Amino acid sequence: MDSPHTWSAGQGSDCRPLPARDQTSNLWVSIGNGAVLRRSPAGDWTVYDESSGVPYVYISCLAQEANGTIWAGSLDDGVYRFTGDRFTAVRKEDGLSANDIRSLYPDREGNLWIGTRIGG
């Protein structure tokens, strides 16, 4: 099943490959070195890195909820929720089953499903 607002760098998931466009036609890209890039429809680039809450981690997947919230999953440091101008981390100590995120999927009921390497 394919979702128009779910993207992943991994294989075997229900996600489309990175990069992808969000609901407002911004292009989101993870370059794998601790940065997430957003290109506006006008062509302006914004870099989200350590100064905006994304540490030096490999971002493996991105998802957008129906309300527009962007989530970024990392391969070793949990998920990051984009809240306007910065990302906020959610990790195992916050309730995730693991920090190794393999897929993200927002369902029709407003739930965000998070797939990890060890399940759940």
N, CA and C atoms as an extended XYZ file, in Angstrom:
360
Properties=species:S:1:pos:R:3:atomname:S:1:resname:S:1:resid:I:1 pbc="F F F"
N         0.845       -1.171        0.000 N   MET     1
C         0.000        0.000        0.000 CA  MET     1
C         0.893        1.238        0.000 C   MET     1
N         0.624        2.194       -0.847 N   ASP     2
C         1.448        3.387       -0.987 CA  ASP     2
C         0.715        4.594       -0.426 C   ASP     2
N         1.411        5.403        0.330 N   SER     3
C         0.829        6.616        0.887 CA  SER     3
C         1.499        7.813        0.239 C   SER     3
N         0.760        8.842       -0.125 N   PRO     4
C         1.364        9.986       -0.795 CA  PRO     4
C         2.238       10.832        0.123 C   PRO     4
N         2.206       10.579        1.421 N   HIS     5
C         2.970       11.412        2.336 CA  HIS     5
C         3.873       10.586        3.246 C   HIS     5
N         4.398        9.471        2.743 N   THR     6
C         5.288        8.604        3.491 CA  THR     6
C         6.464        8.253        2.597 C   THR     6
N         7.662        8.452        3.092 N   TRP     7
C         8.839        8.246        2.269 CA  TRP     7
C         9.907        7.515        3.047 C   TRP     7
N        10.652        6.649        2.387 N   SER     8
C        11.687        5.891        3.069 CA  SER     8
C        12.849        5.598        2.150 C   SER     8
N        14.025        5.548        2.729 N   ALA     9
C        15.219        5.164        1.984 CA  ALA     9
C        15.392        3.651        1.995 C   ALA     9
N        14.691        2.961        2.892 N   GLY    10
C        14.835        1.524        3.026 CA  GLY    10
C        14.050        0.752        1.988 C   GLY    10
N        14.391       -0.525        1.841 N   GLN    11
C        13.669       -1.379        0.916 CA  GLN    11
C        12.704       -2.252        1.691 C   GLN    11
N        11.679       -2.721        1.024 N   GLY    12
C        10.736       -3.632        1.630 CA  GLY    12
C         9.734       -2.962        2.555 C   GLY    12
N         9.587       -1.667        2.451 N   SER    13
C         8.622       -0.979        3.302 CA  SER    13
C         7.458       -0.486        2.455 C   SER    13
N         6.462        0.071        3.105 N   ASP    14
C         5.318        0.640        2.407 CA  ASP    14
C         5.559        2.105        2.066 C   ASP    14
N         6.786        2.488        1.916 N   CYS    15
C         7.128        3.887        1.713 CA  CYS    15
C         7.731        4.108        0.331 C   CYS    15
N         7.579        5.345       -0.150 N   ARG    16
C         8.197        5.710       -1.416 CA  ARG    16
C         9.613        6.202       -1.148 C   ARG    16
N        10.501        6.115       -2.122 N   PRO    17
C        11.877        6.560       -1.930 CA  PRO    17
C        11.968        8.062       -1.668 C   PRO    17
N        12.965        8.420       -0.867 N   LEU    18
C        13.304        9.833       -0.694 CA  LEU    18
C        13.948       10.311       -1.976 C   LEU    18
N        13.878       11.538       -2.347 N   PRO    19
C        13.116       12.636       -1.747 CA  PRO    19
C        11.655       12.594       -2.182 C   PRO    19
N        10.841       13.416       -1.538 N   ALA    20
C         9.426       13.484       -1.903 CA  ALA    20
C         8.856       14.840       -1.523 C   ALA    20
N         7.684       15.130       -2.063 N   ARG    21
C         7.020       16.412       -1.803 CA  ARG    21
C         5.953       16.240       -0.730 C   ARG    21
N         5.801       17.273        0.094 N   ASP    22
C         4.770       17.247        1.121 CA  ASP    22
C         3.476       17.860        0.592 C   ASP    22
N         2.510       18.064        1.474 N   GLN    23
C         1.193       18.575        1.089 CA  GLN    23
C         1.241       19.985        0.518 C   GLN    23
N         2.278       20.744        0.841 N   THR    24
C         2.384       22.120        0.351 CA  THR    24
C         3.448       22.256       -0.729 C   THR    24
N         3.826       21.139       -1.343 N   SER    25
C         4.778       21.075       -2.464 CA  SER    25
C         6.215       21.395       -2.095 C   SER    25
N         6.555       21.381       -0.786 N   ASN    26
C         7.958       21.456       -0.403 CA  ASN    26
C         8.605       20.115       -0.720 C   ASN    26
N         9.837       20.129       -1.161 N   LEU    27
C        10.598       18.916       -1.412 CA  LEU    27
C        11.467       18.659       -0.195 C   LEU    27
N        11.348       17.481        0.414 N   TRP    28
C        12.135       17.101        1.589 CA  TRP    28
C        13.164       16.069        1.175 C   TRP    28
N        14.407       16.264        1.637 N   VAL    29
C        15.511       15.387        1.271 CA  VAL    29
C        16.362       15.128        2.509 C   VAL    29
N        16.750       13.896        2.707 N   SER    30
C        17.756       13.573        3.718 CA  SER    30
C        19.033       13.240        2.970 C   SER    30
N        20.119       13.882        3.372 N   ILE    31
C        21.380       13.609        2.682 CA  ILE    31
C        22.275       12.673        3.478 C   ILE    31
N        21.730       12.093        4.562 N   GLY    32
C        22.417       11.021        5.271 CA  GLY    32
C        23.535       11.444        6.190 C   GLY    32
N        23.757       12.720        6.368 N   ASN    33
C        24.860       13.132        7.236 CA  ASN    33
C        24.382       14.004        8.384 C   ASN    33
N        23.190       13.761        8.849 N   GLY    34
C        22.667       14.550        9.946 CA  GLY    34
C        21.968       15.802        9.498 C   GLY    34
N        21.541       15.850        8.267 N   ALA    35
C        20.829       17.029        7.778 CA  ALA    35
C        19.586       16.608        7.004 C   ALA    35
N        18.542       17.393        7.169 N   VAL    36
C        17.338       17.268        6.374 CA  VAL    36
C        17.195       18.583        5.631 C   VAL    36
N        16.948       18.499        4.339 N   LEU    37
C        16.815       19.692        3.512 CA  LEU    37
C        15.372       19.838        3.061 C   LEU    37
N        14.920       21.085        2.996 N   ARG    38
C        13.580       21.368        2.478 CA  ARG    38
C        13.713       22.426        1.392 C   ARG    38
N        13.167       22.117        0.216 N   ARG    39
C        13.162       23.076       -0.902 CA  ARG    39
C        11.739       23.566       -1.106 C   ARG    39
N        11.561       24.878       -1.008 N   SER    40
C        10.228       25.459       -1.186 CA  SER    40
C         9.845       25.440       -2.660 C   SER    40
N         8.567       25.605       -2.975 N   PRO    41
C         8.146       25.677       -4.376 CA  PRO    41
C         8.839       26.810       -5.142 C   PRO    41
N         9.282       27.850       -4.430 N   ALA    42
C         9.988       28.968       -5.070 CA  ALA    42
C        11.461       28.650       -5.337 C   ALA    42
N        11.935       27.497       -4.823 N   GLY    43
C        13.311       27.097       -5.064 CA  GLY    43
C        14.287       27.421       -3.946 C   GLY    43
N        13.806       27.959       -2.837 N   ASP    44
C        14.663       28.275       -1.694 CA  ASP    44
C        14.904       27.020       -0.859 C   ASP    44
N        16.168       26.807       -0.452 N   TRP    45
C        16.536       25.650        0.353 CA  TRP    45
C        16.682       26.055        1.812 C   TRP    45
N        16.191       25.204        2.723 N   THR    46
C        16.406       25.347        4.159 CA  THR    46
C        17.086       24.083        4.643 C   THR    46
N        18.147       24.233        5.432 N   VAL    47
C        18.886       23.100        5.981 CA  VAL    47
C        18.522       22.963        7.457 C   VAL    47
N        18.119       21.770        7.849 N   TYR    48
C        17.847       21.450        9.243 CA  TYR    48
C        18.942       20.502        9.704 C   TYR    48
N        19.739       20.951       10.675 N   ASP    49
C        20.855       20.166       11.180 CA  ASP    49
C        20.893       20.263       12.692 C   ASP    49
N        22.071       20.116       13.300 N   GLU    50
C        22.164       20.157       14.760 CA  GLU    50
C        21.576       21.427       15.359 C   GLU    50
N        21.747       22.540       14.679 N   SER    51
C        21.233       23.800       15.217 CA  SER    51
C        19.704       23.853       15.235 C   SER    51
N        19.064       22.977       14.470 N   SER    52
C        17.599       22.937       14.449 CA  SER    52
C        17.050       21.604       14.964 C   SER    52
N        17.868       20.879       15.744 N   GLY    53
C        17.396       19.689       16.434 CA  GLY    53
C        17.698       18.358       15.797 C   GLY    53
N        18.369       18.325       14.654 N   VAL    54
C        18.719       17.053       14.014 CA  VAL    54
C        20.213       16.803       14.226 C   VAL    54
N        20.579       15.869       15.125 N   PRO    55
C        22.001       15.597       15.336 CA  PRO    55
C        22.595       14.871       14.133 C   PRO    55
N        23.864       14.586       14.202 N   TYR    56
C        24.554       13.913       13.110 CA  TYR    56
C        24.127       12.445       13.078 C   TYR    56
N        22.974       12.163       12.432 N   VAL    57
C        22.430       10.811       12.317 CA  VAL    57
C        21.960       10.587       10.886 C   VAL    57
N        21.810        9.324       10.516 N   TYR    58
C        21.299        8.982        9.195 CA  TYR    58
C        19.779        8.940        9.251 C   TYR    58
N        19.125        9.824        8.537 N   ILE    59
C        17.665        9.849        8.463 CA  ILE    59
C        17.236        8.833        7.407 C   ILE    59
N        16.491        7.809        7.847 N   SER    60
C        16.132        6.703        6.964 CA  SER    60
C        14.766        6.850        6.315 C   SER    60
N        13.862        7.633        6.927 N   CYS    61
C        12.522        7.767        6.369 CA  CYS    61
C        11.872        9.049        6.870 C   CYS    61
N        10.920        9.503        6.098 N   LEU    62
C        10.146       10.695        6.433 CA  LEU    62
C         8.672       10.376        6.243 C   LEU    62
N         7.814       11.024        7.035 N   ALA    63
C         6.370       10.856        6.868 CA  ALA    63
C         5.691       12.167        7.223 C   ALA    63
N         4.536       12.391        6.613 N   GLN    64
C         3.741       13.565        6.937 CA  GLN    64
C         2.353       13.115        7.358 C   GLN    64
N         1.919       13.581        8.537 N   GLU    65
C         0.579       13.298        9.009 CA  GLU    65
C        -0.422       14.181        8.275 C   GLU    65
N        -1.691       13.833        8.374 N   ALA    66
C        -2.745       14.600        7.713 CA  ALA    66
C        -2.767       16.059        8.182 C   ALA    66
N        -2.358       16.308        9.433 N   ASN    67
C        -2.342       17.673        9.954 CA  ASN    67
C        -1.117       18.462        9.500 C   ASN    67
N        -0.242       17.834        8.690 N   GLY    68
C         0.931       18.506        8.158 CA  GLY    68
C         2.221       18.271        8.916 C   GLY    68
N         2.153       17.626       10.078 N   THR    69
C         3.358       17.368       10.862 CA  THR    69
C         4.298       16.435       10.107 C   THR    69
N         5.558       16.827       10.012 N   ILE    70
C         6.601       16.009        9.380 CA  ILE    70
C         7.351       15.246       10.458 C   ILE    70
N         7.583       13.956       10.215 N   TRP    71
C         8.365       13.103       11.105 CA  TRP    71
C         9.558       12.562       10.323 C   TRP    71
N        10.706       12.478       10.972 N   ALA    72
C        11.913       11.908       10.380 CA  ALA    72
C        12.395       10.771       11.263 C   ALA    72
N        12.596        9.605       10.679 N   GLY    73
C        13.102        8.447       11.425 CA  GLY    73
C        14.581        8.269       11.178 C   GLY    73
N        15.328        7.969       12.233 N   SER    74
C        16.771        7.765       12.090 CA  SER    74
C        17.113        6.292       12.293 C   SER    74
N        18.274        5.898       11.816 N   LEU    75
C        18.681        4.502       11.964 CA  LEU    75
C        19.254        4.188       13.337 C   LEU    75
N        19.477        5.193       14.180 N   ASP    76
C        20.037        4.880       15.498 CA  ASP    76
C        19.676        5.875       16.595 C   ASP    76
N        18.791        6.827       16.315 N   ASP    77
C        18.529        7.854       17.322 CA  ASP    77
C        17.049        8.231       17.417 C   ASP    77
N        16.139        7.311       17.141 N   GLY    78
C        14.716        7.566       17.300 CA  GLY    78
C        14.089        8.342       16.155 C   GLY    78
N        12.988        9.006       16.453 N   VAL    79
C        12.278        9.812       15.460 CA  VAL    79
C        12.338       11.279       15.864 C   VAL    79
N        12.156       12.125       14.867 N   TYR    80
C        12.184       13.572       15.081 CA  TYR    80
C        10.907       14.174       14.514 C   TYR    80
N        10.254       14.990       15.319 N   ARG    81
C         9.009       15.653       14.920 CA  ARG    81
C         9.319       17.097       14.559 C   ARG    81
N         8.919       17.498       13.356 N   PHE    82
C         9.151       18.866       12.899 CA  PHE    82
C         8.015       19.755       13.378 C   PHE    82
N         8.363       20.802       14.113 N   THR    83
C         7.361       21.709       14.667 CA  THR    83
C         7.647       23.136       14.226 C   THR    83
N         7.438       23.408       12.974 N   GLY    84
C         7.556       24.771       12.451 CA  GLY    84
C         8.935       25.190       12.012 C   GLY    84
N         9.901       25.160       12.923 N   ASP    85
C        11.240       25.599       12.542 CA  ASP    85
C        12.340       24.705       13.096 C   ASP    85
N        11.952       23.661       13.853 N   ARG    86
C        12.975       22.753       14.374 CA  ARG    86
C        12.398       21.361       14.597 C   ARG    86
N        13.288       20.406       14.737 N   PHE    87
C        12.922       19.024       15.011 CA  PHE    87
C        13.117       18.730       16.496 C   PHE    87
N        12.204       17.929       17.060 N   THR    88
C        12.290       17.506       18.453 CA  THR    88
C        12.371       15.988       18.478 C   THR    88
N        13.321       15.446       19.240 N   ALA    89
C        13.553       14.004       19.280 CA  ALA    89
C        12.565       13.269       20.163 C   ALA    89
N        12.200       12.058       19.735 N   VAL    90
C        11.462       11.092       20.541 CA  VAL    90
C        12.274        9.808       20.441 C   VAL    90
N        12.715        9.295       21.597 N   ARG    91
C        13.632        8.147       21.618 CA  ARG    91
C        13.087        7.016       22.496 C   ARG    91
N        13.883        5.962       22.597 N   LYS    92
C        13.505        4.804       23.400 CA  LYS    92
C        13.153        5.215       24.829 C   LYS    92
N        13.924        6.108       25.411 N   GLU    93
C        13.626        6.538       26.784 CA  GLU    93
C        12.305        7.301       26.889 C   GLU    93
N        11.756        7.717       25.738 N   ASP    94
C        10.451        8.392       25.700 CA  ASP    94
C         9.306        7.427       25.412 C   ASP    94
N         9.628        6.131       25.195 N   GLY    95
C         8.582        5.136       24.987 CA  GLY    95
C         8.677        4.333       23.697 C   GLY    95
N         9.602        4.665       22.795 N   LEU    96
C         9.767        3.849       21.579 CA  LEU    96
C        10.304        2.473       21.954 C   LEU    96
N         9.996        1.462       21.138 N   SER    97
C        10.525        0.123       21.406 CA  SER    97
C        12.020        0.042       21.092 C   SER    97
N        12.490        0.902       20.181 N   ALA    98
C        13.913        0.947       19.812 CA  ALA    98
C        14.184        2.269       19.104 C   ALA    98
N        15.447        2.633       19.017 N   ASN    99
C        15.839        3.871       18.341 CA  ASN    99
C        16.188        3.678       16.869 C   ASN    99
N        16.200        2.435       16.393 N   ASP   100
C        16.557        2.115       15.009 CA  ASP   100
C        15.283        2.093       14.163 C   ASP   100
N        14.931        3.239       13.578 N   ILE   101
C        13.661        3.403       12.866 CA  ILE   101
C        13.814        2.990       11.405 C   ILE   101
N        12.941        2.087       10.954 N   ARG   102
C        12.992        1.586        9.580 CA  ARG   102
C        11.863        2.116        8.710 C   ARG   102
N        10.713        2.455        9.309 N   SER   103
C         9.601        2.971        8.508 CA  SER   103
C         8.655        3.777        9.386 C   SER   103
N         7.946        4.687        8.723 N   LEU   104
C         6.922        5.515        9.364 CA  LEU   104
C         5.686        5.474        8.483 C   LEU   104
N         4.512        5.361        9.112 N   TYR   105
C         3.293        5.323        8.322 CA  TYR   105
C         2.145        5.981        9.084 C   TYR   105
N         1.673        7.136        8.632 N   PRO   106
C         0.496        7.751        9.246 CA  PRO   106
C        -0.770        7.127        8.657 C   PRO   106
N        -1.642        6.615        9.537 N   ASP   107
C        -2.857        5.991        9.020 CA  ASP   107
C        -4.014        6.993        8.942 C   ASP   107
N        -5.146        6.531        8.457 N   ARG   108
C        -6.315        7.397        8.245 CA  ARG   108
C        -6.957        7.865        9.546 C   ARG   108
N        -6.682        7.159       10.644 N   GLU   109
C        -7.268        7.523       11.933 CA  GLU   109
C        -6.399        8.511       12.710 C   GLU   109
N        -5.285        8.946       12.131 N   GLY   110
C        -4.417        9.906       12.793 CA  GLY   110
C        -3.310        9.298       13.631 C   GLY   110
N        -3.117        7.989       13.531 N   ASN   111
C        -2.030        7.329       14.254 CA  ASN   111
C        -0.775        7.328       13.401 C   ASN   111
N         0.377        7.432       14.029 N   LEU   112
C         1.652        7.287       13.323 CA  LEU   112
C         2.241        5.942       13.717 C   LEU   112
N         2.358        5.041       12.740 N   TRP   113
C         2.954        3.730       12.966 CA  TRP   113
C         4.454        3.853       12.746 C   TRP   113
N         5.223        3.319       13.688 N   ILE   114
C         6.679        3.402       13.635 CA  ILE   114
C         7.232        2.007       13.624 C   ILE   114
N         7.935        1.651       12.533 N   GLY   115
C         8.567        0.350       12.426 CA  GLY   115
C        10.021        0.455       12.823 C   GLY   115
N        10.456       -0.426       13.709 N   THR   116
C        11.856       -0.438       14.147 CA  THR   116
C        12.523       -1.734       13.732 C   THR   116
N        13.806       -1.766       13.879 N   ARG   117
C        14.568       -2.962       13.503 CA  ARG   117
C        14.153       -4.172       14.336 C   ARG   117
N        13.792       -3.965       15.585 N   ILE   118
C        13.432       -5.091       16.445 CA  ILE   118
C        11.927       -5.266       16.584 C   ILE   118
N        11.150       -4.518       15.812 N   GLY   119
C         9.695       -4.651       15.825 CA  GLY   119
C         9.021       -3.535       16.599 C   GLY   119
N         7.761       -3.304       16.243 N   GLY   120
C         6.963       -2.317       16.946 CA  GLY   120
C         7.137       -0.910       16.490 C   GLY   120
